[in-house]
Each structure stands twice: as C-alpha cells, then as structure tokens.
Amino acid sequence: MARVIALLGPQGPTPDVGEVLRDLGITGPVALVRAGYQERETEDSELIAALGVPVKNLTLHARGNEVFKHAPEYTTAYHTRQQRLRHMQAFYRTRLDGTEDAAKKISVRYVEPELLAQEEKVSVDVFRHMDNDHVERCQAVRTAFDKAWPADKVASLAKHRRELRVVMDGTSALVIAGGHVASLHNRLQMFDILATNGDKPIVAWSAGAMVLTDRIVLFHDYPPYGSDIAQVLEPGASLVKGYVVLPDPRRRINLDAKTGIQQFARRMAPATCVAMDHGARLIFDGDDLKFAKAIRLTTTGAAEADWTGEPSRFSTPHLYGVHV
Amino acid sequence: MNIGDLINGPRTKDAVDSFLADNSFPMVEGSSCTFVWRGQADAVHLKHWVFGLPSSQQLQRLPDTDLWHLTLKLPEGSRVEYKLEVVRNGHGEWIQDPLNRHLARDPFGANSVAAVDYQVPSWIHADPSAAKGHIDEIWIESKTFGRRGFGLYIPARFRRSRTYPVLVVHDGHDYMRYASLKNILDNLIDRLEIADVIAVLTSSPDRIHEYPDNERHAKFISEELVPYVQRLLPISDQPQNRCLMGASFGAVASLSTAMRYPGMYGRLLLQSGSFAFTDIGDRNHRGPLFDPVVSMINRYRADPTVVSEKIFMSVGMYESLIYENRSLAPVFSSTGMDVRYVEARDGHNWENWRDRLRDGLSWLLPGPFLHVYE
C-alpha cells in the first residue's frame, strides 16, 4: 500500500483531526510538528487531547534555535539565504503587480473581443512564467545552500537529526499542524522530517497541508491595505502532486469573484485549486485521491462546493485551458 | 421633527425644546448636515477647516426663536472638525458645539466633529484580547541637541533572539495622545497585520525650526537616535526595516531626513505633508516658516531621486495641502519608488492621520498575516 496522506481544513475550536486518525486506523504514537507556531509550538495540550493518541512533539522550532546557537557560521549562512529569498520574493511580487496592471490596461482597450481574449491568455502566460521562474530560482538557492552546508558538516544539526530519527522510529504517523507556513517549511527541511518519516501516513492541515504540495501559494483577498495578488512562496515538498491548497477560504478568498477565481485557476493549471474550510478533507493513497470534501476553484471561475474529487481536465492540457 | 418642520410649524419654545430633545446634533439626513446653536447672540458662525468651502459660514436665526441653524451638503464618508463662533457686542467667542458630544482632541484643545456616514475604525480602541506592548521614556545626551527624551514602544512578544524593524515617529507622543498609536500598534501587531515593530517616539521642543529640512535634525535621527536604539535593542540593519513617519511638518522632517541619508530608510509614511513648492519664483503664500520647505521641494521636483523604497502618503481632501501632496505623489513614483497615495474626506487633523495608519503601516511593515494559515 502506498503512503496515505490526509490534508484537512483549519482545525479551529472543534478539531476533526482525531476523527481522521481513527478513520485511518492510526492509534499512535504519532510525531507532531507544530513548528508553524514558532515559540508557541509546545502549547499543544488542546491539540494532543483532540488527537486522542499518544503524541511526541518534535519541537522543531526549538531545535532549530539550538542549532543556531551552536553553529554560528551555519547560522550566518542560513540567515543570508533567508534574506536573499525574502528579497527575491519582494521583487517577484513587484513584477506580479506590474503584470496585473498591464493585464488590466489591456483588458479595457476598445478592440475586437477575440483579440482581448487572446491577450488575456498571454497575460496568464506571463504570470505562469513568473511563477515558474520564481520557483526555480528559489529552488536553486536552497540547493546551493544544501550543497554548501550538508547536515553532516554541522555537528549540532546532525545531532538533532539523529535524535529525531530515533524519536520518529517509534511513531506510526506524522501529524503536521498549521501556523506560519515559511517557518514550518524551513524547519521541516532543516531536519529532513518528511524523508525521515518514510512511508508512514501523514495528516496535515492548513499550512501543514500547503507545504506538502508542489507549490506553496500565499493568498489573501482582504489584506488590511486593500487588495493583493496571490503569490507563490516556494516549491513545496511535492508529496501531494497536482494540487494547490488554499486553507480558510471563508476568511481569505472572495468566492463570488468569478474573474479572480478564473484567472487564478488558469494561472495554476493544470494543478487543481482546492479551497479547504474547516471540515474539508483530501485523502490520498499514494498519488491517488481517494476521498475529497472541499471546494474546487475552476478555470471557468466557479467555486464548486460539491466537488467530490473527480480529476480536473483541461481543454488544453498544460496551459490556461477551460475545465471540461 | 427636522429643521424644515420647525421652520414651517409653530415656532414656539416648546417646539424648539422638542426639536432639540428629539434629535442629535449636528443633524445628518442623507448628505445634509445641519448645525444648530441655541441662545442669545448677535451672530453665530460655523468655523471649520474644509478647504474649498468658506471657512466661516453664518448660521441663520429662526425668526421668533433663539435657535440658529445652518445646513451644509457633505459627501458620504466626510468627517469635519469645527467650532462655533458666538458673536456678542462685537466680540466673537469660539466654542465647542454644546449639542455635540463628539470631540476630537489635538495639542490646541478640542474641536467638535461632524460626520456623514463615517465610522470610527474598530482597530483604534483598546482590545482586551490583544497582547499589550509597553512604552518606556528614555533620555539621551545628544551631541546635536543636548539632553533629549524619547519614547520607546516595545511590542508585547518581544524576544531578544529576534530582530525587529524600527519605526521612527515624529511627534510620537502626540500620535500616542491624539491618534491612539499605542492601541493601534497593539491591535495590528496582535492581528498579524503589521510586523512586531519597535517604535521610537520623538518630540521636538522646536519642531517649526527643526523639522523643515534641517540638517541637524536629520543628523540627530540618523547618527544618534537610531544607532542608539540599535545598540539597545535587536533591530534589523536592513533599510527595508527602517521607517520614518510623521504628519504635517513631521512628514517634511521624515522626507528631508531620508533625502539626507539615502539608502538608510527603506520605508516612509508621510501624512498630510506640508510639502509647499512653487512653480515659478520662490515666494510662497504660506509664510516664511515654509521657505526651507519650498527650497527643498523645488529642488526635489527639479531633480527627483530615489530617497526610499516604499512611500505611503495620505492626505485629507478637505485640507489645502492636498494640492501639494497630489502633485508630489507622481514625482516620487517617477523615480521607481513604490508609492501608495491615499485621500480621505477629512482634514488636517490627528483623527484623519489616525484613521490612515492601518493602511499605511500594514503596507510598509506588513505582518505575517499572508504567511499564517492555522
């Protein structure tokens, strides 16, 4: 049997993760990652109660801080990498703004509709190109860092990885909570947690679900400064292929904005865009989606609340095609 | 009963009493805003600071009564600060509107507030559930200005192991007193809308001379104050994490400091900047205090350069400085700086500046809201 991965919506005050563990037959102990909560990662009593199985919190955030404390050269290089990634994110974001402005300007020109429709596709292509380029460049930065700083070269990092292997050997599944998606992604990578977990089941939600996909996409239709455009943060772990996970849509996505949904889904195609509210679930067995309860955002601009997991098919397979 | 009913109906004392008892003032009906004063006087004037309208308008006495009234049309979203001038025996006395409990305070006292379809933002009030930062007062021996005090806002979850952006707030103590800055920082940080920030609250004993393009002020901020705070606390050394902010002459001080230290400040928040300039000659109608500003802005308009990375500008539609601010925004943009320019139906006052802080701070120093998915 291939590895089982369950992606869930936000847990909120009435978590359903315990129910999912029971449905999957996981009785524990489970390894818990709450690094997305940073300094609050050990405030886990309510979650542990909800899980209903024995839990070993891996405390990746604290372990990361320990590494930083004991490996100054590695720490400097790490922070330099992060600074570079932040700058690259800001520049990519600036380019997205420019492209969005251009797309808007072109879309209101007084020309034949057929040409406008063609130009709209070009605009989507430009977004896709920028997204791809950004993902590749971020990956290159990480690859270069990993090459320069292999774990065995950093004694404290190697020590924590060894300890974590021992801890995780005694667990039957990995549970990844949400929180700050970049912090979570970084700590999972730093300690190579997903590889260490091997083929054991993974249950993850919100930011935890995002980091398991091909691309981590940041989004918010209601930022405090008015409006914003979705942006790819970095490549994810790609354990779940072909899906973009968008947690908490009721708070973060204007599901009535047909044009916005359409543009976003076309930009992400052929990935299936899945908005996950509390109670949503995607259960994968290997690459196969076995169960789905979520909202699919389509290239026609629809938010399909009754989607049950049938695969997305596009009129043109690799680009901005319309769902058929 | 509205003012029309009173005008057309029996103008008895009881009718006036009932009119005053049944309504709140100023009376807002659609876009009409009716100001009312009752008493014996030779004349009553509405005094306001709405640029574009006569700054003094006479209230009419309702014949056979001691009631005075004036109706203005104000667009939706308008917020206007005003006083009433009551003239008796040739002497005018400026008073707050006794029928209006809504006051806006500023360093000169308080004004009455009239508003049409305007809501006080919820995020300016102390939120019991929000973690509270704290403020210290610190004194330093400045080589430039001698002994100077400043306030230091430290966010609630401050940790020495992290680095923080720094926000230098000109007239920072006034921002605290009149623009609810402490509540706003606490709330927006708690809601993840702005970064955990360390705010340096400066106040000048002579802002009229220190703020308009004064080399000594820029030196004090950039070579003494910021480095001092940087030694004291874990502050990021990246320009993206250094922000200067101010209103009116405080905005001028922020801009001129950034101009004198290019590359140091990556973020500017400029509110109702007193950016006076001339298109020909160097005489300006605002008086000699503005002369250094005019020289500075004229020079800048002739040769615009990058002075920061991102600039947030806000200004009230009802203040005369809207002309200068509207004009300057595209000049800033032309250099490649990322500029966000916001107008509001408000005036040159602290509550206007307060109401724009969420927009500005969340854009300049965004918190992790985009990254947090729980």
Interface residues (C-beta under 8 A of the other chain):
Chain A: P10 Q11 G36 E39 N65 Q83 A90 T94 G178 G179 H180 V181 A182 S183 S206 A207 M210 L218 F219 H220 P223 P224 Y225 G226 D228 L233 P247 D248
Chain B: R157 R159 S161 L188 E193 Q238 Q240 D338 R340 R358 D359 S362 W363 P366 P368 F369 L370 H371 V372 Y373 E374
